[in-house]
Amino acid sequence: MRHEDREIKSVSDFLTALDNVSVEREVLWFRGHSKKEWKLTPSLARNVENLPKETELIKRFIQLAVPHLTEDVPKDDWEWIFLMQHHRVPTRLLDWSESPLAALWFAVSSPEADAIEGDAAFWCLAPLELNKEARFRGRLETELPGFGKDDVLDSYLPDRQDRGTAQHPVAATGPRNSKRMAAQLGNFTISDRGSGAIEDIGNKKHVWRFIIPSQEKRNLAKQLRLLGITELTLFPDLDRVASIAKEILL
């Protein structure tokens, strides 16, 4: 990886570490893992036996989802895949955020983080560097491909995956078509069925991480709440409003 693992124990440590590894004008994306051992692998690829079932999974989701969509029915395969990702159906997408504090929340504050023992990890990704490994070049040096906009991404569609040669994962932008995506400043990487974990790709200079000791998770979560980074700010919907309101009864 570009940098050695660095341990952080507070938001102050976190900001200092982030400042130390930041390069002026370099685009960075972030992702939080409740467990440091988890690799940067999309949900569908965490069990390789599920990868050949992808098209069957998408067809089944479409069949069952259509009666529940009264408006904004997806218009193409990418929109269906985004909808699946939104509802936690396994896909080859991996979520990233442009907000480091949002990603840190997922590492230390999510319900999943509370339930998992062990150290957490905060990942940094230089998406333009990752795309160099995938040999993507935009019209501008700082350009990222966009889902539904750039044909280069079509080779990652499910019906184009039955090939002998695997592609490297690529970082891409997409429409933030939900309040959740907008609140989390979300972007994606898309992996080929034959590609490995993102941290193992190429020269590995596109990615690095900070380690959060298990005993410091609650302290960091408390500090994030003081900064106004809460479940409701990242999931702005009535379900979260209801769960927060019920805390009064505890």
ChimeraX commands (.cxc) that place a marker at each C-alpha (Angstrom):
marker #1 position 0.00,0.00,0.00 radius 0.5
marker #1 position 1.07,3.61,-0.49 radius 0.5
marker #1 position 1.51,4.22,3.25 radius 0.5
marker #1 position 2.10,1.96,6.21 radius 0.5
marker #1 position -0.85,1.38,8.55 radius 0.5
marker #1 position -1.24,4.16,11.08 radius 0.5
marker #1 position -3.13,3.84,14.37 radius 0.5
marker #1 position -5.66,6.51,15.36 radius 0.5
marker #1 position -7.29,6.89,18.76 radius 0.5
marker #1 position -9.23,10.16,18.45 radius 0.5
marker #1 position -10.71,12.52,15.89 radius 0.5
marker #1 position -7.68,14.74,16.46 radius 0.5
marker #1 position -5.35,11.83,15.59 radius 0.5
marker #1 position -7.54,11.10,12.60 radius 0.5
marker #1 position -7.38,14.63,11.18 radius 0.5
marker #1 position -3.62,14.80,11.70 radius 0.5
marker #1 position -3.11,11.45,9.97 radius 0.5
marker #1 position -5.34,12.47,7.07 radius 0.5
marker #1 position -3.52,15.77,6.67 radius 0.5
marker #1 position -0.15,14.00,6.67 radius 0.5
marker #1 position -1.08,11.71,3.76 radius 0.5
marker #1 position -3.06,14.21,1.70 radius 0.5
marker #1 position -1.58,15.54,-1.52 radius 0.5
marker #1 position -2.77,18.91,-2.77 radius 0.5
marker #1 position -5.63,18.56,-5.30 radius 0.5
marker #1 position -5.52,14.76,-5.24 radius 0.5
marker #1 position -9.03,13.27,-5.23 radius 0.5
marker #1 position -9.55,10.89,-2.33 radius 0.5
marker #1 position -12.46,8.61,-1.43 radius 0.5
marker #1 position -13.01,6.90,1.91 radius 0.5
marker #1 position -14.57,3.76,3.35 radius 0.5
marker #1 position -14.96,2.48,6.92 radius 0.5
marker #1 position -14.76,-1.18,7.94 radius 0.5
marker #1 position -15.85,-2.37,11.37 radius 0.5
marker #1 position -13.17,-5.07,11.20 radius 0.5
marker #1 position -9.67,-4.43,9.88 radius 0.5
marker #1 position -9.38,-7.95,8.39 radius 0.5
marker #1 position -12.16,-7.28,5.88 radius 0.5
marker #1 position -10.83,-6.82,2.36 radius 0.5
marker #1 position -11.98,-4.28,-0.23 radius 0.5
marker #1 position -14.14,-6.82,-2.02 radius 0.5
marker #1 position -17.73,-6.16,-3.16 radius 0.5
marker #1 position -20.47,-8.12,-1.42 radius 0.5
marker #1 position -21.22,-10.45,-4.36 radius 0.5
marker #1 position -17.57,-11.49,-4.61 radius 0.5
marker #1 position -17.09,-12.37,-0.93 radius 0.5
marker #1 position -18.27,-15.85,-1.82 radius 0.5
marker #1 position -16.88,-16.61,-5.27 radius 0.5
marker #1 position -19.46,-19.33,-5.78 radius 0.5
marker #1 position -22.10,-16.59,-5.97 radius 0.5
marker #1 position -20.50,-14.75,-8.90 radius 0.5
marker #1 position -21.89,-17.03,-11.66 radius 0.5
marker #1 position -25.38,-16.49,-10.19 radius 0.5
marker #1 position -25.31,-12.72,-10.74 radius 0.5
marker #1 position -27.62,-12.51,-13.76 radius 0.5
marker #1 position -30.08,-14.92,-12.12 radius 0.5
marker #1 position -30.03,-12.77,-8.98 radius 0.5
marker #1 position -30.75,-9.58,-10.97 radius 0.5
marker #1 position -33.63,-11.20,-12.88 radius 0.5
marker #1 position -35.18,-12.44,-9.66 radius 0.5
marker #1 position -34.87,-9.03,-8.03 radius 0.5
marker #1 position -36.51,-7.31,-11.00 radius 0.5
marker #1 position -39.34,-9.85,-11.03 radius 0.5
marker #1 position -40.12,-9.30,-7.36 radius 0.5
marker #1 position -39.39,-5.56,-7.18 radius 0.5
marker #1 position -41.54,-4.24,-10.04 radius 0.5
marker #1 position -44.91,-4.48,-8.19 radius 0.5
marker #1 position -43.45,-2.32,-5.40 radius 0.5
marker #1 position -42.18,0.47,-7.66 radius 0.5
marker #1 position -44.87,3.07,-8.21 radius 0.5
marker #1 position -42.50,5.57,-9.80 radius 0.5
marker #1 position -38.88,5.95,-10.87 radius 0.5
marker #1 position -38.70,2.45,-12.33 radius 0.5
marker #1 position -35.06,1.77,-13.34 radius 0.5
marker #1 position -34.46,2.34,-17.04 radius 0.5
marker #1 position -31.34,0.22,-17.59 radius 0.5
marker #1 position -29.15,-2.45,-16.01 radius 0.5
marker #1 position -27.02,0.04,-14.06 radius 0.5
marker #1 position -30.07,1.63,-12.44 radius 0.5
marker #1 position -31.33,-1.79,-11.40 radius 0.5
marker #1 position -27.92,-2.64,-9.92 radius 0.5
marker #1 position -27.86,0.66,-8.00 radius 0.5
marker #1 position -31.32,-0.10,-6.63 radius 0.5
marker #1 position -30.15,-3.54,-5.53 radius 0.5
marker #1 position -27.11,-2.00,-3.82 radius 0.5
marker #1 position -29.36,0.51,-2.05 radius 0.5
marker #1 position -31.42,-2.35,-0.61 radius 0.5
marker #1 position -28.39,-4.44,0.40 radius 0.5
marker #1 position -28.65,-7.07,-2.31 radius 0.5
marker #1 position -25.13,-8.35,-3.14 radius 0.5
marker #1 position -23.58,-6.67,-6.21 radius 0.5
marker #1 position -20.12,-6.03,-7.65 radius 0.5
marker #1 position -20.30,-2.41,-6.50 radius 0.5
marker #1 position -18.39,-1.14,-3.48 radius 0.5
marker #1 position -19.55,2.06,-1.77 radius 0.5
marker #1 position -17.11,4.92,-1.11 radius 0.5
marker #1 position -17.63,8.40,0.31 radius 0.5
marker #1 position -16.08,11.75,-0.41 radius 0.5
marker #1 position -16.62,12.55,3.29 radius 0.5
marker #1 position -13.91,11.19,5.62 radius 0.5
marker #1 position -16.14,11.72,8.68 radius 0.5
marker #1 position -18.96,9.72,7.09 radius 0.5
marker #1 position -16.57,6.83,6.40 radius 0.5
marker #1 position -15.20,7.01,9.93 radius 0.5
marker #1 position -18.77,6.74,11.27 radius 0.5
marker #1 position -19.23,3.45,9.44 radius 0.5
marker #1 position -16.02,2.12,11.00 radius 0.5
marker #1 position -16.88,2.98,14.61 radius 0.5
marker #1 position -20.54,3.97,15.02 radius 0.5
marker #1 position -22.77,1.77,12.86 radius 0.5
marker #1 position -24.83,-0.95,14.57 radius 0.5
marker #1 position -22.54,-3.42,12.82 radius 0.5
marker #1 position -19.49,-1.78,14.42 radius 0.5
marker #1 position -21.01,-2.10,17.89 radius 0.5
marker #1 position -21.56,-5.83,17.38 radius 0.5
marker #1 position -18.09,-6.65,16.04 radius 0.5
marker #1 position -15.06,-7.15,18.26 radius 0.5
marker #1 position -11.56,-6.27,17.18 radius 0.5
marker #1 position -9.89,-3.34,15.50 radius 0.5
marker #1 position -11.60,-1.33,12.77 radius 0.5
marker #1 position -10.13,0.16,9.58 radius 0.5
marker #1 position -10.54,3.43,7.74 radius 0.5
marker #1 position -9.60,3.09,4.06 radius 0.5
marker #1 position -8.38,5.82,1.73 radius 0.5
marker #1 position -8.60,5.39,-2.05 radius 0.5
marker #1 position -7.04,7.53,-4.76 radius 0.5
marker #1 position -9.60,6.75,-7.49 radius 0.5
marker #1 position -7.62,8.26,-10.35 radius 0.5
marker #1 position -4.64,6.08,-9.42 radius 0.5
marker #1 position -6.86,2.99,-9.31 radius 0.5
marker #1 position -8.17,3.85,-12.77 radius 0.5
marker #1 position -4.63,4.06,-14.11 radius 0.5
marker #1 position -4.26,0.41,-13.09 radius 0.5
marker #1 position -7.43,-0.28,-15.10 radius 0.5
marker #1 position -5.91,1.72,-17.99 radius 0.5
marker #1 position -8.76,4.19,-18.01 radius 0.5
marker #1 position -7.86,7.64,-19.29 radius 0.5
marker #1 position -10.45,10.40,-19.34 radius 0.5
marker #1 position -10.48,13.42,-21.62 radius 0.5
marker #1 position -9.08,15.38,-18.68 radius 0.5
marker #1 position -6.44,14.22,-16.21 radius 0.5
marker #1 position -8.90,14.54,-13.31 radius 0.5
marker #1 position -11.86,12.90,-15.06 radius 0.5
marker #1 position -13.63,9.86,-13.63 radius 0.5
marker #1 position -16.02,7.74,-15.71 radius 0.5
marker #1 position -19.74,8.02,-15.01 radius 0.5
marker #1 position -22.27,5.18,-14.92 radius 0.5
marker #1 position -24.76,5.58,-17.76 radius 0.5
marker #1 position -22.53,8.19,-19.36 radius 0.5
marker #1 position -19.29,6.49,-20.41 radius 0.5
marker #1 position -19.26,3.39,-22.59 radius 0.5
marker #1 position -16.01,2.22,-20.99 radius 0.5
marker #1 position -18.06,0.97,-18.03 radius 0.5
marker #1 position -20.33,-1.19,-20.19 radius 0.5
marker #1 position -17.72,-3.96,-20.19 radius 0.5
marker #1 position -18.48,-4.39,-16.46 radius 0.5
marker #1 position -22.18,-5.09,-17.08 radius 0.5
marker #1 position -23.35,-8.60,-16.09 radius 0.5
marker #1 position -23.98,-9.76,-19.64 radius 0.5
marker #1 position -20.40,-8.82,-20.63 radius 0.5
marker #1 position -18.74,-10.82,-17.86 radius 0.5
marker #1 position -18.42,-14.20,-19.55 radius 0.5
marker #1 position -14.93,-13.57,-20.90 radius 0.5
marker #1 position -11.58,-15.19,-20.32 radius 0.5
marker #1 position -9.68,-12.02,-19.34 radius 0.5
marker #1 position -10.47,-10.19,-16.10 radius 0.5
marker #1 position -10.40,-6.40,-15.80 radius 0.5
marker #1 position -9.12,-4.43,-12.85 radius 0.5
marker #1 position -11.72,-2.63,-10.69 radius 0.5
marker #1 position -12.50,0.93,-11.76 radius 0.5
marker #1 position -13.72,3.96,-9.78 radius 0.5
marker #1 position -16.74,5.78,-11.19 radius 0.5
marker #1 position -19.37,8.34,-10.32 radius 0.5
marker #1 position -23.12,7.92,-10.55 radius 0.5
marker #1 position -26.25,9.96,-9.90 radius 0.5
marker #1 position -26.92,10.48,-6.19 radius 0.5
marker #1 position -30.55,9.53,-6.69 radius 0.5
marker #1 position -31.49,9.05,-3.04 radius 0.5
marker #1 position -31.27,11.16,0.11 radius 0.5
marker #1 position -28.92,8.56,1.54 radius 0.5
marker #1 position -26.48,8.77,-1.37 radius 0.5
marker #1 position -26.53,12.56,-1.25 radius 0.5
marker #1 position -26.00,12.67,2.53 radius 0.5
marker #1 position -23.09,10.23,2.35 radius 0.5
marker #1 position -21.47,11.90,-0.70 radius 0.5
marker #1 position -21.37,8.46,-2.25 radius 0.5
marker #1 position -19.39,7.07,-5.18 radius 0.5
marker #1 position -18.57,3.54,-6.32 radius 0.5
marker #1 position -15.95,1.15,-7.51 radius 0.5
marker #1 position -17.10,-1.65,-9.81 radius 0.5
marker #1 position -15.20,-4.93,-9.93 radius 0.5
marker #1 position -15.01,-7.50,-12.69 radius 0.5
marker #1 position -16.07,-11.02,-11.71 radius 0.5
marker #1 position -12.48,-12.13,-12.12 radius 0.5
marker #1 position -10.74,-9.25,-10.32 radius 0.5
marker #1 position -9.30,-9.47,-6.83 radius 0.5
marker #1 position -9.54,-7.22,-3.78 radius 0.5
marker #1 position -8.84,-3.56,-4.54 radius 0.5
marker #1 position -5.91,-3.37,-2.13 radius 0.5
marker #1 position -4.15,-6.18,-4.03 radius 0.5
marker #1 position -4.37,-4.57,-7.48 radius 0.5
marker #1 position -1.24,-3.52,-9.38 radius 0.5
marker #1 position 1.44,-1.55,-7.55 radius 0.5
marker #1 position -0.95,-0.93,-4.60 radius 0.5
marker #1 position -0.13,2.80,-4.51 radius 0.5
marker #1 position -3.78,3.75,-4.89 radius 0.5
marker #1 position -4.90,2.69,-1.41 radius 0.5
marker #1 position -3.93,2.75,2.28 radius 0.5
marker #1 position -5.62,2.60,5.69 radius 0.5
marker #1 position -5.69,3.77,9.30 radius 0.5
marker #1 position -6.30,1.28,12.10 radius 0.5
marker #1 position -8.71,2.05,14.95 radius 0.5
marker #1 position -8.03,-0.01,18.10 radius 0.5
marker #1 position -11.09,-1.85,19.37 radius 0.5
marker #1 position -11.03,-0.07,22.73 radius 0.5
marker #1 position -11.12,3.36,21.03 radius 0.5
marker #1 position -14.22,2.78,18.86 radius 0.5
marker #1 position -16.69,4.15,21.42 radius 0.5
marker #1 position -14.53,7.18,22.14 radius 0.5
marker #1 position -14.35,8.02,18.44 radius 0.5
marker #1 position -18.10,7.44,18.06 radius 0.5
marker #1 position -18.74,9.88,20.93 radius 0.5
marker #1 position -16.50,12.50,19.34 radius 0.5
marker #1 position -18.29,12.12,16.00 radius 0.5
marker #1 position -21.65,12.70,17.73 radius 0.5
marker #1 position -20.22,15.91,19.22 radius 0.5
marker #1 position -19.39,16.97,15.66 radius 0.5
marker #1 position -22.94,16.22,14.52 radius 0.5
marker #1 position -22.10,13.07,12.56 radius 0.5
marker #1 position -24.92,10.70,13.50 radius 0.5
marker #1 position -27.02,7.94,12.00 radius 0.5
marker #1 position -29.68,10.48,11.03 radius 0.5
marker #1 position -27.25,12.72,9.15 radius 0.5
marker #1 position -26.13,9.75,7.03 radius 0.5
marker #1 position -29.51,7.99,6.74 radius 0.5
marker #1 position -32.02,10.86,6.53 radius 0.5
marker #1 position -35.28,8.91,6.54 radius 0.5
marker #1 position -38.26,8.26,8.80 radius 0.5
marker #1 position -36.99,4.85,9.93 radius 0.5
marker #1 position -33.98,6.56,11.51 radius 0.5
marker #1 position -36.14,9.32,12.97 radius 0.5
marker #1 position -38.29,6.66,14.64 radius 0.5
marker #1 position -35.32,4.70,16.04 radius 0.5
marker #1 position -33.76,7.86,17.47 radius 0.5
marker #1 position -37.05,8.97,18.99 radius 0.5
marker #1 position -37.42,5.60,20.72 radius 0.5
marker #1 position -34.11,6.14,22.53 radius 0.5
marker #1 position -36.04,8.34,24.97 radius 0.5
marker #1 position -37.74,5.18,26.28 radius 0.5
marker #1 position -34.49,3.34,26.98 radius 0.5
marker link #1:1,2 radius 0.2
marker link #1:2,3 radius 0.2
marker link #1:3,4 radius 0.2
marker link #1:4,5 radius 0.2
marker link #1:5,6 radius 0.2
marker link #1:6,7 radius 0.2
marker link #1:7,8 radius 0.2
marker link #1:8,9 radius 0.2
marker link #1:9,10 radius 0.2
marker link #1:10,11 radius 0.2
marker link #1:11,12 radius 0.2
marker link #1:12,13 radius 0.2
marker link #1:13,14 radius 0.2
marker link #1:14,15 radius 0.2
marker link #1:15,16 radius 0.2
marker link #1:16,17 radius 0.2
marker link #1:17,18 radius 0.2
marker link #1:18,19 radius 0.2
marker link #1:19,20 radius 0.2
marker link #1:20,21 radius 0.2
marker link #1:21,22 radius 0.2
marker link #1:22,23 radius 0.2
marker link #1:23,24 radius 0.2
marker link #1:24,25 radius 0.2
marker link #1:25,26 radius 0.2
marker link #1:26,27 radius 0.2
marker link #1:27,28 radius 0.2
marker link #1:28,29 radius 0.2
marker link #1:29,30 radius 0.2
marker link #1:30,31 radius 0.2
marker link #1:31,32 radius 0.2
marker link #1:32,33 radius 0.2
marker link #1:33,34 radius 0.2
marker link #1:34,35 radius 0.2
marker link #1:35,36 radius 0.2
marker link #1:36,37 radius 0.2
marker link #1:37,38 radius 0.2
marker link #1:38,39 radius 0.2
marker link #1:39,40 radius 0.2
marker link #1:40,41 radius 0.2
marker link #1:41,42 radius 0.2
marker link #1:42,43 radius 0.2
marker link #1:43,44 radius 0.2
marker link #1:44,45 radius 0.2
marker link #1:45,46 radius 0.2
marker link #1:46,47 radius 0.2
marker link #1:47,48 radius 0.2
marker link #1:48,49 radius 0.2
marker link #1:49,50 radius 0.2
marker link #1:50,51 radius 0.2
marker link #1:51,52 radius 0.2
marker link #1:52,53 radius 0.2
marker link #1:53,54 radius 0.2
marker link #1:54,55 radius 0.2
marker link #1:55,56 radius 0.2
marker link #1:56,57 radius 0.2
marker link #1:57,58 radius 0.2
marker link #1:58,59 radius 0.2
marker link #1:59,60 radius 0.2
marker link #1:60,61 radius 0.2
marker link #1:61,62 radius 0.2
marker link #1:62,63 radius 0.2
marker link #1:63,64 radius 0.2
marker link #1:64,65 radius 0.2
marker link #1:65,66 radius 0.2
marker link #1:66,67 radius 0.2
marker link #1:67,68 radius 0.2
marker link #1:68,69 radius 0.2
marker link #1:69,70 radius 0.2
marker link #1:70,71 radius 0.2
marker link #1:71,72 radius 0.2
marker link #1:72,73 radius 0.2
marker link #1:73,74 radius 0.2
marker link #1:74,75 radius 0.2
marker link #1:75,76 radius 0.2
marker link #1:76,77 radius 0.2
marker link #1:77,78 radius 0.2
marker link #1:78,79 radius 0.2
marker link #1:79,80 radius 0.2
marker link #1:80,81 radius 0.2
marker link #1:81,82 radius 0.2
marker link #1:82,83 radius 0.2
marker link #1:83,84 radius 0.2
marker link #1:84,85 radius 0.2
marker link #1:85,86 radius 0.2
marker link #1:86,87 radius 0.2
marker link #1:87,88 radius 0.2
marker link #1:88,89 radius 0.2
marker link #1:89,90 radius 0.2
marker link #1:90,91 radius 0.2
marker link #1:91,92 radius 0.2
marker link #1:92,93 radius 0.2
marker link #1:93,94 radius 0.2
marker link #1:94,95 radius 0.2
marker link #1:95,96 radius 0.2
marker link #1:96,97 radius 0.2
marker link #1:97,98 radius 0.2
marker link #1:98,99 radius 0.2
marker link #1:99,100 radius 0.2
marker link #1:100,101 radius 0.2
marker link #1:101,102 radius 0.2
marker link #1:102,103 radius 0.2
marker link #1:103,104 radius 0.2
marker link #1:104,105 radius 0.2
marker link #1:105,106 radius 0.2
marker link #1:106,107 radius 0.2
marker link #1:107,108 radius 0.2
marker link #1:108,109 radius 0.2
marker link #1:109,110 radius 0.2
marker link #1:110,111 radius 0.2
marker link #1:111,112 radius 0.2
marker link #1:112,113 radius 0.2
marker link #1:113,114 radius 0.2
marker link #1:114,115 radius 0.2
marker link #1:115,116 radius 0.2
marker link #1:116,117 radius 0.2
marker link #1:117,118 radius 0.2
marker link #1:118,119 radius 0.2
marker link #1:119,120 radius 0.2
marker link #1:120,121 radius 0.2
marker link #1:121,122 radius 0.2
marker link #1:122,123 radius 0.2
marker link #1:123,124 radius 0.2
marker link #1:124,125 radius 0.2
marker link #1:125,126 radius 0.2
marker link #1:126,127 radius 0.2
marker link #1:127,128 radius 0.2
marker link #1:128,129 radius 0.2
marker link #1:129,130 radius 0.2
marker link #1:130,131 radius 0.2
marker link #1:131,132 radius 0.2
marker link #1:132,133 radius 0.2
marker link #1:133,134 radius 0.2
marker link #1:134,135 radius 0.2
marker link #1:135,136 radius 0.2
marker link #1:136,137 radius 0.2
marker link #1:137,138 radius 0.2
marker link #1:138,139 radius 0.2
marker link #1:139,140 radius 0.2
marker link #1:140,141 radius 0.2
marker link #1:141,142 radius 0.2
marker link #1:142,143 radius 0.2
marker link #1:143,144 radius 0.2
marker link #1:144,145 radius 0.2
marker link #1:145,146 radius 0.2
marker link #1:146,147 radius 0.2
marker link #1:147,148 radius 0.2
marker link #1:148,149 radius 0.2
marker link #1:149,150 radius 0.2
marker link #1:150,151 radius 0.2
marker link #1:151,152 radius 0.2
marker link #1:152,153 radius 0.2
marker link #1:153,154 radius 0.2
marker link #1:154,155 radius 0.2
marker link #1:155,156 radius 0.2
marker link #1:156,157 radius 0.2
marker link #1:157,158 radius 0.2
marker link #1:158,159 radius 0.2
marker link #1:159,160 radius 0.2
marker link #1:160,161 radius 0.2
marker link #1:161,162 radius 0.2
marker link #1:162,163 radius 0.2
marker link #1:163,164 radius 0.2
marker link #1:164,165 radius 0.2
marker link #1:165,166 radius 0.2
marker link #1:166,167 radius 0.2
marker link #1:167,168 radius 0.2
marker link #1:168,169 radius 0.2
marker link #1:169,170 radius 0.2
marker link #1:170,171 radius 0.2
marker link #1:171,172 radius 0.2
marker link #1:172,173 radius 0.2
marker link #1:173,174 radius 0.2
marker link #1:174,175 radius 0.2
marker link #1:175,176 radius 0.2
marker link #1:176,177 radius 0.2
marker link #1:177,178 radius 0.2
marker link #1:178,179 radius 0.2
marker link #1:179,180 radius 0.2
marker link #1:180,181 radius 0.2
marker link #1:181,182 radius 0.2
marker link #1:182,183 radius 0.2
marker link #1:183,184 radius 0.2
marker link #1:184,185 radius 0.2
marker link #1:185,186 radius 0.2
marker link #1:186,187 radius 0.2
marker link #1:187,188 radius 0.2
marker link #1:188,189 radius 0.2
marker link #1:189,190 radius 0.2
marker link #1:190,191 radius 0.2
marker link #1:191,192 radius 0.2
marker link #1:192,193 radius 0.2
marker link #1:193,194 radius 0.2
marker link #1:194,195 radius 0.2
marker link #1:195,196 radius 0.2
marker link #1:196,197 radius 0.2
marker link #1:197,198 radius 0.2
marker link #1:198,199 radius 0.2
marker link #1:199,200 radius 0.2
marker link #1:200,201 radius 0.2
marker link #1:201,202 radius 0.2
marker link #1:202,203 radius 0.2
marker link #1:203,204 radius 0.2
marker link #1:204,205 radius 0.2
marker link #1:205,206 radius 0.2
marker link #1:206,207 radius 0.2
marker link #1:207,208 radius 0.2
marker link #1:208,209 radius 0.2
marker link #1:209,210 radius 0.2
marker link #1:210,211 radius 0.2
marker link #1:211,212 radius 0.2
marker link #1:212,213 radius 0.2
marker link #1:213,214 radius 0.2
marker link #1:214,215 radius 0.2
marker link #1:215,216 radius 0.2
marker link #1:216,217 radius 0.2
marker link #1:217,218 radius 0.2
marker link #1:218,219 radius 0.2
marker link #1:219,220 radius 0.2
marker link #1:220,221 radius 0.2
marker link #1:221,222 radius 0.2
marker link #1:222,223 radius 0.2
marker link #1:223,224 radius 0.2
marker link #1:224,225 radius 0.2
marker link #1:225,226 radius 0.2
marker link #1:226,227 radius 0.2
marker link #1:227,228 radius 0.2
marker link #1:228,229 radius 0.2
marker link #1:229,230 radius 0.2
marker link #1:230,231 radius 0.2
marker link #1:231,232 radius 0.2
marker link #1:232,233 radius 0.2
marker link #1:233,234 radius 0.2
marker link #1:234,235 radius 0.2
marker link #1:235,236 radius 0.2
marker link #1:236,237 radius 0.2
marker link #1:237,238 radius 0.2
marker link #1:238,239 radius 0.2
marker link #1:239,240 radius 0.2
marker link #1:240,241 radius 0.2
marker link #1:241,242 radius 0.2
marker link #1:242,243 radius 0.2
marker link #1:243,244 radius 0.2
marker link #1:244,245 radius 0.2
marker link #1:245,246 radius 0.2
marker link #1:246,247 radius 0.2
marker link #1:247,248 radius 0.2
marker link #1:248,249 radius 0.2
marker link #1:249,250 radius 0.2
view
